[in-house]
Amino acid sequence: MFADTLIAKFGLTRRANAILLVVNVVGAMLYLWRTSLSWAIPEEKGLNSMTAEPFIWVLAALPVLAIALVINVAWGVIILRQRQWNSGRLWLAVATIWLVAIAIDFAHH
């Protein structure tokens, strides 16, 4: 309840939105860097290799995705509760950044 009063009192500022945007862009780049460890080697495309790629992905990329999910869900809840629709547009842009990052990752498997 204390957090609700703080949010109601302060809401999201432009600075907070900018910080969350930068955190998400850096997080998406970190996600791509970490997932690149498990991407298929172009020369081996089509081969049925038995590697640890899924395990590498889970250990390297899943923590980044989980942290980003927690941050963005909390951000989305604040936006909806405070009805800060301008922040909501930025949140949708961040969601697009993450969807592009995930699509790039899946394209390399």
N, CA, C and O atoms as CSV, one atom per row, in Angstrom:
chain,resi,resn,atom,element,x,y,z
A,1,MET,N,N,0.799,-1.190,0.000
A,1,MET,CA,C,0.000,0.000,0.000
A,1,MET,C,C,0.846,1.260,0.000
A,1,MET,O,O,0.454,2.275,-0.575
A,2,PHE,N,N,1.997,1.199,0.638
A,2,PHE,CA,C,2.882,2.353,0.652
A,2,PHE,C,C,3.345,2.694,-0.763
A,2,PHE,O,O,3.453,3.864,-1.130
A,3,ALA,N,N,3.617,1.644,-1.556
A,3,ALA,CA,C,4.042,1.873,-2.940
A,3,ALA,C,C,2.936,2.541,-3.745
A,3,ALA,O,O,3.212,3.380,-4.603
A,4,ASP,N,N,1.685,2.175,-3.474
A,4,ASP,CA,C,0.563,2.803,-4.182
A,4,ASP,C,C,0.483,4.287,-3.887
A,4,ASP,O,O,0.198,5.082,-4.782
A,5,THR,N,N,0.733,4.675,-2.635
A,5,THR,CA,C,0.675,6.100,-2.318
A,5,THR,C,C,1.830,6.858,-2.956
A,5,THR,O,O,1.672,8.009,-3.364
A,6,LEU,N,N,2.996,6.213,-3.043
A,6,LEU,CA,C,4.115,6.858,-3.716
A,6,LEU,C,C,3.836,7.051,-5.204
A,6,LEU,O,O,4.124,8.104,-5.772
A,7,ILE,N,N,3.274,6.023,-5.822
A,7,ILE,CA,C,2.956,6.117,-7.240
A,7,ILE,C,C,1.888,7.181,-7.464
A,7,ILE,O,O,1.985,7.987,-8.389
A,8,ALA,N,N,0.870,7.175,-6.609
A,8,ALA,CA,C,-0.194,8.167,-6.752
A,8,ALA,C,C,0.345,9.574,-6.548
A,8,ALA,O,O,-0.106,10.522,-7.192
A,9,LYS,N,N,1.296,9.701,-5.663
A,9,LYS,CA,C,1.841,11.026,-5.373
A,9,LYS,C,C,2.794,11.508,-6.459
A,9,LYS,O,O,2.778,12.680,-6.837
A,10,PHE,N,N,3.619,10.604,-6.955
A,10,PHE,CA,C,4.659,11.021,-7.891
A,10,PHE,C,C,4.382,10.602,-9.337
A,10,PHE,O,O,4.686,11.361,-10.257
A,11,GLY,N,N,3.818,9.424,-9.559
A,11,GLY,CA,C,3.585,8.948,-10.919
A,11,GLY,C,C,4.895,8.710,-11.651
A,11,GLY,O,O,5.962,8.652,-11.039
A,12,LEU,N,N,4.803,8.575,-12.952
A,12,LEU,CA,C,5.996,8.395,-13.778
A,12,LEU,C,C,6.403,9.730,-14.374
A,12,LEU,O,O,5.593,10.413,-15.001
A,13,THR,N,N,7.628,10.089,-14.181
A,13,THR,CA,C,8.131,11.326,-14.767
A,13,THR,C,C,8.771,11.023,-16.111
A,13,THR,O,O,8.979,9.864,-16.470
A,14,ARG,N,N,9.074,12.065,-16.837
A,14,ARG,CA,C,9.783,11.864,-18.111
A,14,ARG,C,C,11.136,11.222,-17.878
A,14,ARG,O,O,11.591,10.397,-18.670
A,15,ARG,N,N,11.772,11.606,-16.788
A,15,ARG,CA,C,13.082,11.039,-16.478
A,15,ARG,C,C,12.971,9.542,-16.218
A,15,ARG,O,O,13.791,8.764,-16.705
A,16,ALA,N,N,11.959,9.135,-15.451
A,16,ALA,CA,C,11.761,7.709,-15.169
A,16,ALA,C,C,11.479,6.952,-16.458
A,16,ALA,O,O,11.991,5.849,-16.650
A,17,ASN,N,N,10.676,7.525,-17.340
A,17,ASN,CA,C,10.393,6.873,-18.620
A,17,ASN,C,C,11.652,6.749,-19.465
A,17,ASN,O,O,11.877,5.719,-20.100
A,18,ALA,N,N,12.479,7.800,-19.475
A,18,ALA,CA,C,13.725,7.753,-20.244
A,18,ALA,C,C,14.664,6.693,-19.686
A,18,ALA,O,O,15.314,5.971,-20.442
A,19,ILE,N,N,14.735,6.601,-18.362
A,19,ILE,CA,C,15.592,5.589,-17.740
A,19,ILE,C,C,15.096,4.189,-18.086
A,19,ILE,O,O,15.892,3.309,-18.414
A,20,LEU,N,N,13.782,3.983,-18.015
A,20,LEU,CA,C,13.234,2.667,-18.360
A,20,LEU,C,C,13.458,2.334,-19.834
A,20,LEU,O,O,13.703,1.176,-20.174
A,21,LEU,N,N,13.378,3.325,-20.702
A,21,LEU,CA,C,13.662,3.100,-22.124
A,21,LEU,C,C,15.112,2.668,-22.316
A,21,LEU,O,O,15.382,1.700,-23.027
A,22,VAL,N,N,16.039,3.374,-21.692
A,22,VAL,CA,C,17.464,3.040,-21.823
A,22,VAL,C,C,17.740,1.657,-21.237
A,22,VAL,O,O,18.486,0.875,-21.825
A,23,VAL,N,N,17.148,1.351,-20.089
A,23,VAL,CA,C,17.331,0.036,-19.473
A,23,VAL,C,C,16.846,-1.057,-20.419
A,23,VAL,O,O,17.488,-2.100,-20.538
A,24,ASN,N,N,15.734,-0.833,-21.083
A,24,ASN,CA,C,15.202,-1.838,-21.993
A,24,ASN,C,C,16.040,-1.978,-23.263
A,24,ASN,O,O,16.236,-3.092,-23.750
A,25,VAL,N,N,16.527,-0.883,-23.794
A,25,VAL,CA,C,17.380,-0.967,-24.989
A,25,VAL,C,C,18.668,-1.715,-24.651
A,25,VAL,O,O,19.107,-2.584,-25.404
A,26,VAL,N,N,19.268,-1.368,-23.512
A,26,VAL,CA,C,20.485,-2.073,-23.080
A,26,VAL,C,C,20.159,-3.550,-22.807
A,26,VAL,O,O,20.946,-4.433,-23.151
A,27,GLY,N,N,19.011,-3.814,-22.197
A,27,GLY,CA,C,18.603,-5.191,-21.937
A,27,GLY,C,C,18.401,-5.986,-23.210
A,27,GLY,O,O,18.783,-7.154,-23.278
A,28,ALA,N,N,17.800,-5.365,-24.230
A,28,ALA,CA,C,17.601,-6.060,-25.508
A,28,ALA,C,C,18.941,-6.353,-26.178
A,28,ALA,O,O,19.128,-7.418,-26.766
A,29,MET,N,N,19.874,-5.399,-26.086
A,29,MET,CA,C,21.207,-5.648,-26.661
A,29,MET,C,C,21.938,-6.738,-25.885
A,29,MET,O,O,22.608,-7.582,-26.479
A,30,LEU,N,N,21.811,-6.723,-24.561
A,30,LEU,CA,C,22.414,-7.772,-23.742
A,30,LEU,C,C,21.793,-9.123,-24.069
A,30,LEU,O,O,22.499,-10.129,-24.147
A,31,TYR,N,N,20.487,-9.151,-24.260
A,31,TYR,CA,C,19.792,-10.386,-24.643
A,31,TYR,C,C,20.347,-10.928,-25.955
A,31,TYR,O,O,20.643,-12.119,-26.059
A,32,LEU,N,N,20.491,-10.064,-26.956
A,32,LEU,CA,C,21.018,-10.521,-28.249
A,32,LEU,C,C,22.457,-11.000,-28.130
A,32,LEU,O,O,22.836,-11.987,-28.761
A,33,TRP,N,N,23.251,-10.319,-27.338
A,33,TRP,CA,C,24.638,-10.735,-27.157
A,33,TRP,C,C,24.690,-12.093,-26.471
A,33,TRP,O,O,25.458,-12.967,-26.874
A,34,ARG,N,N,23.871,-12.274,-25.431
A,34,ARG,CA,C,23.883,-13.536,-24.701
A,34,ARG,C,C,23.319,-14.679,-25.540
A,34,ARG,O,O,23.812,-15.804,-25.465
A,35,THR,N,N,22.287,-14.398,-26.338
A,35,THR,CA,C,21.713,-15.468,-27.155
A,35,THR,C,C,22.594,-15.823,-28.340
A,35,THR,O,O,22.496,-16.923,-28.884
A,36,SER,N,N,23.450,-14.900,-28.740
A,36,SER,CA,C,24.322,-15.206,-29.885
A,36,SER,C,C,25.257,-16.374,-29.579
A,36,SER,O,O,25.806,-16.991,-30.492
A,37,LEU,N,N,25.436,-16.674,-28.300
A,37,LEU,CA,C,26.262,-17.826,-27.920
A,37,LEU,C,C,25.641,-19.146,-28.366
A,37,LEU,O,O,26.343,-20.142,-28.542
A,38,SER,N,N,24.320,-19.148,-28.548
A,38,SER,CA,C,23.645,-20.401,-28.910
A,38,SER,C,C,23.154,-20.412,-30.355
A,38,SER,O,O,22.454,-21.342,-30.756
A,39,TRP,N,N,23.506,-19.399,-31.142
A,39,TRP,CA,C,23.057,-19.372,-32.536
A,39,TRP,C,C,23.777,-20.434,-33.353
A,39,TRP,O,O,24.928,-20.777,-33.084
A,40,ALA,N,N,23.082,-20.940,-34.346
A,40,ALA,CA,C,23.661,-21.951,-35.229
A,40,ALA,C,C,24.758,-21.326,-36.090
A,40,ALA,O,O,24.634,-20.193,-36.555
A,41,ILE,N,N,25.813,-22.073,-36.287
A,41,ILE,CA,C,26.898,-21.624,-37.149
A,41,ILE,C,C,26.421,-21.751,-38.590
A,41,ILE,O,O,25.923,-22.810,-38.972
A,42,PRO,N,N,26.560,-20.686,-39.415
A,42,PRO,CA,C,26.014,-20.733,-40.782
A,42,PRO,C,C,26.512,-21.917,-41.603
A,42,PRO,O,O,25.764,-22.465,-42.412
A,43,GLU,N,N,27.762,-22.316,-41.406
A,43,GLU,CA,C,28.311,-23.430,-42.170
A,43,GLU,C,C,27.663,-24.758,-41.783
A,43,GLU,O,O,27.688,-25.710,-42.563
A,44,GLU,N,N,27.094,-24.826,-40.608
A,44,GLU,CA,C,26.485,-26.063,-40.129
A,44,GLU,C,C,24.965,-26.061,-40.286
A,44,GLU,O,O,24.281,-26.913,-39.719
A,45,LYS,N,N,24.445,-25.120,-41.043
A,45,LYS,CA,C,22.994,-25.017,-41.226
A,45,LYS,C,C,22.478,-26.295,-41.885
A,45,LYS,O,O,23.011,-26.733,-42.904
A,46,GLY,N,N,21.456,-26.882,-41.308
A,46,GLY,CA,C,20.863,-28.094,-41.854
A,46,GLY,C,C,21.397,-29.377,-41.245
A,46,GLY,O,O,20.776,-30.430,-41.389
A,47,LEU,N,N,22.523,-29.313,-40.577
A,47,LEU,CA,C,23.063,-30.499,-39.926
A,47,LEU,C,C,22.299,-30.762,-38.634
A,47,LEU,O,O,21.834,-29.837,-37.968
A,48,ASN,N,N,22.182,-32.010,-38.304
A,48,ASN,CA,C,21.507,-32.386,-37.068
A,48,ASN,C,C,22.555,-32.557,-35.987
A,48,ASN,O,O,22.979,-33.674,-35.691
A,49,SER,N,N,22.963,-31.464,-35.410
A,49,SER,CA,C,24.025,-31.535,-34.412
A,49,SER,C,C,23.431,-31.707,-33.021
A,49,SER,O,O,22.336,-31.223,-32.736
A,50,MET,N,N,24.146,-32.381,-32.183
A,50,MET,CA,C,23.713,-32.609,-30.802
A,50,MET,C,C,24.574,-31.717,-29.905
A,50,MET,O,O,25.583,-32.159,-29.354
A,51,THR,N,N,24.167,-30.485,-29.772
A,51,THR,CA,C,24.940,-29.549,-28.959
A,51,THR,C,C,24.110,-29.120,-27.756
A,51,THR,O,O,22.967,-29.542,-27.578
A,52,ALA,N,N,24.705,-28.292,-26.958
A,52,ALA,CA,C,24.041,-27.810,-25.746
A,52,ALA,C,C,23.379,-26.456,-25.971
A,52,ALA,O,O,23.205,-25.690,-25.023
A,53,GLU,N,N,23.010,-26.153,-27.203
A,53,GLU,CA,C,22.444,-24.836,-27.503
A,53,GLU,C,C,21.227,-24.486,-26.647
A,53,GLU,O,O,21.156,-23.360,-26.156
A,54,PRO,N,N,20.267,-25.392,-26.443
A,54,PRO,CA,C,19.129,-25.021,-25.584
A,54,PRO,C,C,19.544,-24.706,-24.148
A,54,PRO,O,O,18.994,-23.796,-23.527
A,55,PHE,N,N,20.500,-25.447,-23.627
A,55,PHE,CA,C,20.957,-25.201,-22.265
A,55,PHE,C,C,21.689,-23.875,-22.164
A,55,PHE,O,O,21.532,-23.141,-21.188
A,56,ILE,N,N,22.491,-23.572,-23.182
A,56,ILE,CA,C,23.194,-22.293,-23.212
A,56,ILE,C,C,22.183,-21.158,-23.267
A,56,ILE,O,O,22.347,-20.147,-22.583
A,57,TRP,N,N,21.136,-21.318,-24.077
A,57,TRP,CA,C,20.115,-20.278,-24.194
A,57,TRP,C,C,19.435,-20.052,-22.848
A,57,TRP,O,O,19.258,-18.911,-22.419
A,58,VAL,N,N,19.055,-21.143,-22.183
A,58,VAL,CA,C,18.352,-21.013,-20.906
A,58,VAL,C,C,19.237,-20.350,-19.862
A,58,VAL,O,O,18.773,-19.486,-19.119
A,59,LEU,N,N,20.485,-20.735,-19.795
A,59,LEU,CA,C,21.382,-20.175,-18.788
A,59,LEU,C,C,21.808,-18.744,-19.111
A,59,LEU,O,O,22.029,-17.944,-18.201
A,60,ALA,N,N,21.925,-18.418,-20.391
A,60,ALA,CA,C,22.434,-17.102,-20.769
A,60,ALA,C,C,21.325,-16.079,-20.993
A,60,ALA,O,O,21.441,-14.943,-20.533
A,61,ALA,N,N,20.274,-16.448,-21.675
A,61,ALA,CA,C,19.277,-15.477,-22.105
A,61,ALA,C,C,18.048,-15.396,-21.217
A,61,ALA,O,O,17.467,-14.322,-21.056
A,62,LEU,N,N,17.652,-16.507,-20.648
A,62,LEU,CA,C,16.421,-16.509,-19.859
A,62,LEU,C,C,16.463,-15.558,-18.662
A,62,LEU,O,O,15.456,-14.906,-18.388
A,63,PRO,N,N,17.575,-15.447,-17.938
A,63,PRO,CA,C,17.603,-14.469,-16.845
A,63,PRO,C,C,17.398,-13.029,-17.322
A,63,PRO,O,O,16.738,-12.239,-16.646
A,64,VAL,N,N,17.956,-12.691,-18.470
A,64,VAL,CA,C,17.775,-11.338,-19.019
A,64,VAL,C,C,16.313,-11.106,-19.364
A,64,VAL,O,O,15.757,-10.053,-19.054
A,65,LEU,N,N,15.688,-12.090,-20.007
A,65,LEU,CA,C,14.269,-11.974,-20.338
A,65,LEU,C,C,13.398,-11.887,-19.087
A,65,LEU,O,O,12.440,-11.113,-19.056
A,66,ALA,N,N,13.714,-12.660,-18.071
A,66,ALA,CA,C,12.914,-12.660,-16.847
A,66,ALA,C,C,12.990,-11.309,-16.141
A,66,ALA,O,O,11.969,-10.791,-15.689
A,67,ILE,N,N,14.171,-10.743,-16.044
A,67,ILE,CA,C,14.332,-9.432,-15.407
A,67,ILE,C,C,13.585,-8.367,-16.202
A,67,ILE,O,O,12.901,-7.522,-15.624
A,68,ALA,N,N,13.716,-8.406,-17.531
A,68,ALA,CA,C,13.013,-7.432,-18.369
A,68,ALA,C,C,11.505,-7.582,-18.234
A,68,ALA,O,O,10.779,-6.588,-18.214
A,69,LEU,N,N,11.035,-8.812,-18.141
A,69,LEU,CA,C,9.597,-9.041,-17.994
A,69,LEU,C,C,9.077,-8.452,-16.685
A,69,LEU,O,O,8.032,-7.801,-16.672
A,70,VAL,N,N,9.788,-8.671,-15.600
A,70,VAL,CA,C,9.368,-8.132,-14.303
A,70,VAL,C,C,9.334,-6.603,-14.343
A,70,VAL,O,O,8.373,-5.985,-13.884
A,71,ILE,N,N,10.382,-6.003,-14.889
A,71,ILE,CA,C,10.448,-4.535,-14.973
A,71,ILE,C,C,9.309,-3.997,-15.829
A,71,ILE,O,O,8.647,-3.034,-15.443
A,72,ASN,N,N,9.077,-4.604,-16.976
A,72,ASN,CA,C,8.082,-4.073,-17.902
A,72,ASN,C,C,6.647,-4.331,-17.449
A,72,ASN,O,O,5.761,-3.521,-17.724
A,73,VAL,N,N,6.406,-5.443,-16.762
A,73,VAL,CA,C,5.067,-5.668,-16.222
A,73,VAL,C,C,4.770,-4.634,-15.134
A,73,VAL,O,O,3.672,-4.078,-15.089
A,74,ALA,N,N,5.745,-4.376,-14.258
A,74,ALA,CA,C,5.554,-3.358,-13.217
A,74,ALA,C,C,5.317,-1.986,-13.851
A,74,ALA,O,O,4.447,-1.235,-13.409
A,75,TRP,N,N,6.086,-1.666,-14.879
A,75,TRP,CA,C,5.926,-0.395,-15.591
A,75,TRP,C,C,4.527,-0.314,-16.212
A,75,TRP,O,O,3.868,0.723,-16.135
A,76,GLY,N,N,4.085,-1.397,-16.818
A,76,GLY,CA,C,2.758,-1.427,-17.422
A,76,GLY,C,C,1.648,-1.265,-16.396
A,76,GLY,O,O,0.656,-0.585,-16.662
A,77,VAL,N,N,1.800,-1.878,-15.229
A,77,VAL,CA,C,0.799,-1.736,-14.166
A,77,VAL,C,C,0.724,-0.285,-13.700
A,77,VAL,O,O,-0.368,0.247,-13.501
A,78,ILE,N,N,1.872,0.354,-13.527
A,78,ILE,CA,C,1.885,1.762,-13.129
A,78,ILE,C,C,1.199,2.621,-14.183
A,78,ILE,O,O,0.418,3.513,-13.849
A,79,ILE,N,N,1.485,2.358,-15.439
A,79,ILE,CA,C,0.866,3.125,-16.531
A,79,ILE,C,C,-0.650,2.959,-16.503
A,79,ILE,O,O,-1.382,3.942,-16.618
A,80,LEU,N,N,-1.124,1.737,-16.353
A,80,LEU,CA,C,-2.568,1.500,-16.345
A,80,LEU,C,C,-3.244,2.102,-15.115
A,80,LEU,O,O,-4.324,2.684,-15.222
A,81,ARG,N,N,-2.617,1.966,-13.957
A,81,ARG,CA,C,-3.223,2.504,-12.737
A,81,ARG,C,C,-3.273,4.022,-12.749
A,81,ARG,O,O,-4.245,4.617,-12.283
A,82,GLN,N,N,-2.234,4.650,-13.278
A,82,GLN,CA,C,-2.174,6.110,-13.279
A,82,GLN,C,C,-2.764,6.726,-14.546
A,82,GLN,O,O,-2.884,7.946,-14.661
A,83,ARG,N,N,-3.130,5.861,-15.495
A,83,ARG,CA,C,-3.673,6.306,-16.787
A,83,ARG,C,C,-2.761,7.323,-17.465
A,83,ARG,O,O,-3.199,8.378,-17.925
A,84,GLN,N,N,-1.495,6.973,-17.510
A,84,GLN,CA,C,-0.493,7.829,-18.156
A,84,GLN,C,C,-0.268,7.298,-19.571
A,84,GLN,O,O,0.682,6.559,-19.827
A,85,TRP,N,N,-1.140,7.681,-20.463
A,85,TRP,CA,C,-1.164,7.100,-21.806
A,85,TRP,C,C,0.051,7.484,-22.636
A,85,TRP,O,O,0.440,6.723,-23.522
A,86,ASN,N,N,0.663,8.633,-22.386
A,86,ASN,CA,C,1.898,8.969,-23.107
A,86,ASN,C,C,3.007,7.978,-22.747
A,86,ASN,O,O,3.782,7.556,-23.606
A,87,SER,N,N,3.067,7.617,-21.471
A,87,SER,CA,C,4.026,6.588,-21.064
A,87,SER,C,C,3.664,5.243,-21.678
A,87,SER,O,O,4.539,4.431,-21.978
A,88,GLY,N,N,2.375,5.016,-21.860
A,88,GLY,CA,C,1.925,3.773,-22.484
A,88,GLY,C,C,2.404,3.636,-23.914
A,88,GLY,O,O,2.734,2.539,-24.364
A,89,ARG,N,N,2.443,4.750,-24.628
A,89,ARG,CA,C,2.978,4.705,-26.006
A,89,ARG,C,C,4.450,4.325,-26.004
A,89,ARG,O,O,4.899,3.557,-26.855
A,90,LEU,N,N,5.193,4.854,-25.061
A,90,LEU,CA,C,6.611,4.504,-24.939
A,90,LEU,C,C,6.761,3.032,-24.558
A,90,LEU,O,O,7.659,2.348,-25.049
A,91,TRP,N,N,5.881,2.549,-23.685
A,91,TRP,CA,C,5.898,1.148,-23.280
A,91,TRP,C,C,5.651,0.245,-24.483
A,91,TRP,O,O,6.286,-0.802,-24.615
A,92,LEU,N,N,4.730,0.644,-25.362
A,92,LEU,CA,C,4.472,-0.143,-26.576
A,92,LEU,C,C,5.685,-0.135,-27.504
A,92,LEU,O,O,5.976,-1.140,-28.154
A,93,ALA,N,N,6.388,0.986,-27.568
A,93,ALA,CA,C,7.617,1.044,-28.372
A,93,ALA,C,C,8.669,0.091,-27.802
A,93,ALA,O,O,9.373,-0.587,-28.551
A,94,VAL,N,N,8.769,0.046,-26.479
A,94,VAL,CA,C,9.711,-0.878,-25.838
A,94,VAL,C,C,9.307,-2.321,-26.118
A,94,VAL,O,O,10.167,-3.167,-26.363
A,95,ALA,N,N,8.009,-2.609,-26.085
A,95,ALA,CA,C,7.539,-3.960,-26.410
A,95,ALA,C,C,7.934,-4.333,-27.836
A,95,ALA,O,O,8.302,-5.477,-28.102
A,96,THR,N,N,7.859,-3.372,-28.748
A,96,THR,CA,C,8.273,-3.613,-30.133
A,96,THR,C,C,9.767,-3.910,-30.207
A,96,THR,O,O,10.191,-4.794,-30.952
A,97,ILE,N,N,10.558,-3.177,-29.442
A,97,ILE,CA,C,12.012,-3.429,-29.411
A,97,ILE,C,C,12.281,-4.864,-28.966
A,97,ILE,O,O,13.120,-5.549,-29.551
A,98,TRP,N,N,11.575,-5.319,-27.934
A,98,TRP,CA,C,11.778,-6.681,-27.446
A,98,TRP,C,C,11.306,-7.721,-28.455
A,98,TRP,O,O,11.943,-8.761,-28.624
A,99,LEU,N,N,10.188,-7.440,-29.126
A,99,LEU,CA,C,9.716,-8.386,-30.148
A,99,LEU,C,C,10.713,-8.505,-31.295
A,99,LEU,O,O,10.933,-9.602,-31.808
A,100,VAL,N,N,11.311,-7.406,-31.697
A,100,VAL,CA,C,12.325,-7.447,-32.758
A,100,VAL,C,C,13.551,-8.226,-32.284
A,100,VAL,O,O,14.103,-9.030,-33.036
A,101,ALA,N,N,13.978,-7.995,-31.048
A,101,ALA,CA,C,15.136,-8.722,-30.510
A,101,ALA,C,C,14.871,-10.228,-30.463
A,101,ALA,O,O,15.743,-11.025,-30.810
A,102,ILE,N,N,13.674,-10.614,-30.037
A,102,ILE,CA,C,13.330,-12.037,-29.978
A,102,ILE,C,C,13.223,-12.622,-31.383
A,102,ILE,O,O,13.623,-13.764,-31.608
A,103,ALA,N,N,12.690,-11.856,-32.326
A,103,ALA,CA,C,12.605,-12.339,-33.722
A,103,ALA,C,C,14.000,-12.531,-34.310
A,103,ALA,O,O,14.233,-13.497,-35.037
A,104,ILE,N,N,14.925,-11.631,-34.007
A,104,ILE,CA,C,16.303,-11.783,-34.486
A,104,ILE,C,C,16.906,-13.052,-33.903
A,104,ILE,O,O,17.568,-13.813,-34.609
A,105,ASP,N,N,16.678,-13.277,-32.621
A,105,ASP,CA,C,17.205,-14.481,-31.984
A,105,ASP,C,C,16.641,-15.736,-32.633
A,105,ASP,O,O,17.399,-16.648,-32.967
A,106,PHE,N,N,15.330,-15.801,-32.818
A,106,PHE,CA,C,14.708,-16.993,-33.399
A,106,PHE,C,C,15.127,-17.193,-34.848
A,106,PHE,O,O,15.159,-18.332,-35.314
A,107,ALA,N,N,15.445,-16.142,-35.568
A,107,ALA,CA,C,15.872,-16.270,-36.956
A,107,ALA,C,C,17.241,-16.938,-37.072
A,107,ALA,O,O,17.587,-17.471,-38.126
A,108,HIS,N,N,18.019,-16.909,-35.989
A,108,HIS,CA,C,19.366,-17.492,-36.038
A,108,HIS,C,C,19.424,-18.911,-35.492
A,108,HIS,O,O,20.512,-19.474,-35.369
A,109,HIS,N,N,18.294,-19.494,-35.167
A,109,HIS,CA,C,18.308,-20.876,-34.653
A,109,HIS,C,C,17.986,-21.850,-35.751
A,109,HIS,O,O,17.950,-23.057,-35.515
